[in-house]
Amino acid sequence: MDSKRERERTVLKIGEFARIGQISIKALRHYDALGLLKPSRIDTESGYRFYEMGQLADVIRIQALKDCGFSLDEIAALLPTHDAGTIGELLRQRIAAQQRFVEEEQARLQRMLARMQQLACNDIAPSYDVALKQTEPLTLVGLRRSVAGTEEIGPLAWTVVERLTEQGIVISGPLIHLYYEACPEEEKLDLFVGVPVLALPSLRDDLRCERLVGGEQVACVVYCGDYASIGTAYSALNSWMAASGYHAIGPCREIYHWSPLHTQDVASYLTEIQWPVSLELS
């Protein structure tokens, strides 16, 4: 017992203590300034710092807690306590946060691999950039119809604009198409065509309201040009989703930022395709 006490009280200069503890002198001085690990004494004349051998246990504990992701402020609060319950709960929180970080980075890696796959196919298909973003809440007013084919979509969009104009409804954004599940037995598309409005008006005829709550994660791609070739953008988006490990969880959206409502130049049409997605859990 006496030898243990004598060993723990053995005094070391800061350089020797730093060497044994495999920690820099700068870090020891920083810990001293924070009140995290103070020297056992400081020579009043020379200013030299001295540490006791027993303080090596504190150095090891600090390093272990740092490795678990704790900040120095958190370590300062934990260092005096040996309450396993408190430390265990904090560790569980750290583990959950680290798991989320790993999952996010794994998803990022999958997106990078998907991008590489896109680049490798550039010689045989147009290049489309796909990104993830969060949607804003929207209130849409328009019409929902079953359409037999793409040739019926344009006339439906013009009908929506005409109905809104007749009722004096103020449009606050571009046309938005929502593609719901198709009806295989009818071979038709379940389509809503509407526009954003700032305030919900009194609706007449068969106009209806669709509320998009916002906060959804969507994979999006921008298509420029005539709608006849918009399928290439969908193909790129679907390939990216498959390669990145995402799957669709809601109706696809087409946002007509620049459309026949703005210009007759089909080459300048600009359409954003958004698909609400969720990451496949491995």
MIRO-285374 format. One record per residue (C-alpha): chain; x, y, z. Coordinates in Angstrom, 3 decimals, padded with zeros to 6 digits. Layout:
BEGIN
   cadena         px         py         pz
        A          X          Y          Z
...
//
This chain:
BEGIN
   cadena         px         py         pz
        A    000.000    000.000    000.000
        A    002.841    002.374    000.918
        A    004.662    001.593   -002.348
        A    001.467    002.283   -004.336
        A    000.998    005.619   -002.579
        A    004.652    006.438   -003.115
        A    004.399    005.577   -006.815
        A    001.302    007.718   -007.307
        A    002.976    010.670   -005.590
        A    006.135    010.429   -007.695
        A    006.543    013.876   -009.248
        A    007.402    014.298   -012.931
        A    008.314    017.360   -014.947
        A    005.779    018.250   -017.608
        A    007.972    016.964   -020.450
        A    008.503    013.563   -018.835
        A    004.837    013.307   -017.898
        A    003.857    014.185   -021.472
        A    006.202    011.521   -022.864
        A    004.883    008.767   -020.605
        A    001.259    009.761   -021.214
        A    001.854    010.180   -024.985
        A    000.261    013.610   -024.923
        A    001.695    016.926   -026.067
        A    002.915    019.576   -023.651
        A    000.623    022.025   -025.445
        A   -002.383    019.790   -024.682
        A   -001.401    019.573   -021.000
        A   -001.201    023.346   -020.773
        A   -004.587    023.608   -022.498
        A   -006.102    021.130   -020.036
        A   -004.637    023.189   -017.188
        A   -006.217    026.382   -018.570
        A   -009.601    024.623   -018.785
        A   -009.283    023.256   -015.275
        A   -009.498    019.765   -016.731
        A   -006.126    018.469   -015.510
        A   -004.051    020.750   -013.328
        A   -000.403    020.158   -012.359
        A    000.126    018.852   -008.865
        A    002.287    021.922   -008.292
        A    003.919    024.802   -010.162
        A    007.315    026.099   -009.150
        A    006.792    029.722   -008.118
        A    010.232    030.812   -009.272
        A    010.696    028.938   -012.551
        A    007.043    028.424   -013.477
        A    007.763    024.750   -014.218
        A    004.743    022.457   -014.038
        A    004.976    019.143   -012.205
        A    002.592    016.194   -012.300
        A    002.195    013.175   -010.074
        A    002.463    009.693   -011.568
        A   -001.066    008.941   -010.353
        A   -002.447    011.599   -012.716
        A   -001.640    009.335   -015.670
        A   -004.927    007.580   -014.932
        A   -006.723    010.904   -015.555
        A   -004.844    011.331   -018.844
        A   -005.944    007.877   -019.996
        A   -009.533    008.586   -018.985
        A   -009.548    011.880   -020.853
        A   -008.185    010.185   -023.976
        A   -010.753    007.378   -023.714
        A   -013.648    009.837   -023.371
        A   -012.324    011.965   -026.253
        A   -012.212    008.841   -028.410
        A   -015.897    008.316   -027.621
        A   -016.655    011.770   -029.032
        A   -017.101    013.729   -025.819
        A   -016.098    017.394   -025.823
        A   -013.578    018.699   -023.313
        A   -016.362    020.528   -021.471
        A   -018.299    017.262   -021.158
        A   -015.151    015.440   -020.048
        A   -014.525    018.083   -017.362
        A   -017.969    017.285   -015.929
        A   -017.472    013.523   -016.205
        A   -013.918    013.282   -014.917
        A   -014.703    013.617   -011.188
        A   -017.533    011.057   -011.345
        A   -017.357    007.299   -011.637
        A   -021.129    006.869   -011.955
        A   -021.455    004.082   -014.524
        A   -025.132    004.885   -015.117
        A   -024.468    008.502   -016.098
        A   -021.545    007.617   -018.331
        A   -023.467    004.707   -019.869
        A   -026.440    006.902   -020.792
        A   -024.170    009.487   -022.401
        A   -022.396    006.725   -024.292
        A   -025.712    005.378   -025.582
        A   -026.526    008.843   -026.923
        A   -023.100    009.031   -028.567
        A   -023.520    005.599   -030.123
        A   -026.909    006.567   -031.593
        A   -025.446    009.794   -033.013
        A   -022.461    007.914   -034.458
        A   -024.747    005.331   -036.057
        A   -026.759    008.120   -037.713
        A   -023.533    009.678   -038.969
        A   -022.324    006.362   -040.396
        A   -025.683    005.800   -042.133
        A   -025.580    009.300   -043.629
        A   -022.028    008.784   -044.879
        A   -022.909    005.381   -046.325
        A   -025.803    006.991   -048.172
        A   -023.446    009.718   -049.419
        A   -021.041    007.043   -050.689
        A   -023.887    005.352   -052.573
        A   -024.805    008.666   -054.199
        A   -021.183    009.192   -055.216
        A   -021.083    005.718   -056.780
        A   -024.346    006.453   -058.587
        A   -022.847    009.672   -059.941
        A   -019.815    007.755   -061.193
        A   -022.148    005.339   -062.930
        A   -023.910    008.252   -064.605
        A   -020.632    009.707   -065.820
        A   -019.622    006.353   -067.260
        A   -022.787    006.343   -069.377
        A   -022.393    009.891   -070.714
        A   -021.262    008.640   -074.101
        A   -024.599    006.928   -074.727
        A   -027.094    009.171   -072.868
        A   -027.535    012.832   -071.899
        A   -026.027    013.746   -068.532
        A   -028.425    014.670   -065.766
        A   -027.449    015.844   -062.305
        A   -029.607    014.391   -059.528
        A   -029.764    015.950   -056.070
        A   -031.702    015.522   -052.852
        A   -033.614    018.384   -051.283
        A   -036.451    019.140   -048.876
        A   -039.799    020.359   -050.200
        A   -041.659    023.451   -049.064
        A   -045.320    023.281   -047.986
        A   -047.685    024.165   -050.815
        A   -051.403    024.597   -051.309
        A   -052.400    023.693   -054.858
        A   -055.692    024.261   -056.653
        A   -056.499    022.379   -059.835
        A   -058.128    019.334   -061.403
        A   -057.562    015.608   -060.929
        A   -058.295    013.399   -063.900
        A   -057.588    009.975   -065.345
        A   -055.845    010.563   -068.673
        A   -055.339    007.969   -071.373
        A   -051.957    009.271   -072.509
        A   -049.513    012.145   -072.590
        A   -051.433    013.807   -075.418
        A   -054.225    014.622   -072.928
        A   -051.930    016.287   -070.374
        A   -051.397    019.576   -072.231
        A   -055.125    020.254   -072.805
        A   -055.831    019.458   -069.128
        A   -053.203    021.990   -068.032
        A   -054.775    024.697   -070.228
        A   -058.213    023.834   -068.818
        A   -056.898    024.348   -065.278
        A   -055.442    027.749   -066.173
        A   -058.685    028.816   -067.849
        A   -060.839    027.709   -064.873
        A   -058.620    029.555   -062.406
        A   -058.648    032.688   -064.546
        A   -062.456    032.571   -064.811
        A   -062.764    032.397   -061.025
        A   -060.229    035.169   -060.444
        A   -057.891    032.907   -058.461
        A   -054.436    034.441   -058.060
        A   -051.685    032.045   -059.117
        A   -048.503    032.271   -057.018
        A   -046.223    029.835   -058.827
        A   -045.691    027.472   -061.760
        A   -047.928    024.639   -062.897
        A   -047.324    021.451   -060.915
        A   -048.355    017.959   -062.000
        A   -048.766    015.164   -059.451
        A   -048.698    011.642   -060.874
        A   -050.526    009.218   -058.585
        A   -050.637    005.451   -058.952
        A   -051.783    004.459   -062.416
        A   -054.796    002.200   -062.899
        A   -053.390   -000.858   -064.711
        A   -056.801   -002.261   -065.551
        A   -057.814    001.023   -067.175
        A   -054.355    001.782   -068.611
        A   -054.742    005.406   -067.552
        A   -052.685    007.916   -065.553
        A   -054.141    009.322   -062.338
        A   -053.026    012.948   -062.682
        A   -053.542    016.159   -060.716
        A   -052.688    019.427   -062.443
        A   -052.664    022.529   -060.284
        A   -050.934    025.719   -059.278
        A   -049.847    027.146   -055.922
        A   -052.098    029.741   -054.297
        A   -051.358    031.985   -051.337
        A   -054.837    031.610   -049.835
        A   -057.422    028.909   -050.408
        A   -060.326    030.423   -052.387
        A   -063.927    029.274   -052.517
        A   -063.823    026.511   -055.099
        A   -066.516    026.002   -057.708
        A   -067.161    023.363   -060.331
        A   -064.810    020.410   -059.941
        A   -061.703    022.349   -058.878
        A   -060.065    020.750   -055.879
        A   -057.323    021.491   -053.377
        A   -054.197    019.437   -052.785
        A   -052.031    020.283   -049.749
        A   -048.372    019.307   -049.813
        A   -047.198    019.384   -046.223
        A   -043.532    020.057   -047.028
        A   -040.438    018.637   -045.402
        A   -040.381    015.651   -047.746
        A   -037.068    014.450   -049.088
        A   -037.159    014.362   -052.882
        A   -034.716    013.290   -055.538
        A   -034.859    015.884   -058.285
        A   -033.564    016.419   -061.795
        A   -034.020    019.312   -064.218
        A   -035.023    018.665   -067.824
        A   -034.621    021.291   -070.556
        A   -036.407    021.147   -073.881
        A   -039.332    019.611   -075.708
        A   -041.497    017.299   -073.608
        A   -041.211    014.546   -076.219
        A   -037.838    013.502   -074.758
        A   -038.546    014.035   -071.051
        A   -038.392    010.262   -070.623
        A   -034.594    010.450   -070.734
        A   -034.629    012.502   -067.532
        A   -036.924    009.965   -065.871
        A   -034.600    007.148   -066.917
        A   -031.631    008.972   -065.408
        A   -033.551    009.656   -062.192
        A   -034.698    006.036   -061.878
        A   -031.169    004.745   -062.517
        A   -029.758    007.106   -059.895
        A   -032.345    006.018   -057.332
        A   -031.620    002.340   -057.939
        A   -027.846    002.836   -057.748
        A   -028.095    005.055   -054.644
        A   -030.406    002.738   -052.712
        A   -033.499    004.986   -052.712
        A   -037.072    004.058   -053.549
        A   -040.102    006.197   -054.380
        A   -042.634    006.725   -051.572
        A   -045.104    009.159   -053.083
        A   -046.495    010.675   -056.262
        A   -043.957    012.063   -058.703
        A   -044.081    015.816   -059.302
        A   -043.346    017.824   -062.408
        A   -042.811    021.538   -061.817
        A   -043.078    023.615   -064.991
        A   -040.758    026.524   -064.223
        A   -040.698    027.617   -067.880
        A   -043.475    026.239   -070.058
        A   -045.897    027.082   -072.872
        A   -047.450    029.565   -070.441
        A   -044.225    031.589   -070.743
        A   -042.860    030.960   -074.227
        A   -043.450    029.254   -077.571
        A   -039.791    028.253   -077.812
        A   -039.864    024.551   -076.896
        A   -036.083    024.443   -076.542
        A   -036.311    026.827   -073.570
        A   -038.839    024.773   -071.604
        A   -037.491    023.992   -068.106
        A   -039.123    021.263   -066.045
        A   -038.079    020.016   -062.614
        A   -038.937    016.413   -061.805
        A   -039.219    015.582   -058.096
        A   -039.755    012.166   -056.599
        A   -040.318    011.722   -052.844
        A   -037.857    009.050   -051.751
        A   -036.729    007.008   -048.794
        A   -033.401    005.287   -048.315
        A   -033.514    001.506   -048.467
        A   -032.343    000.033   -045.173
        A   -029.744   -002.683   -045.675
//
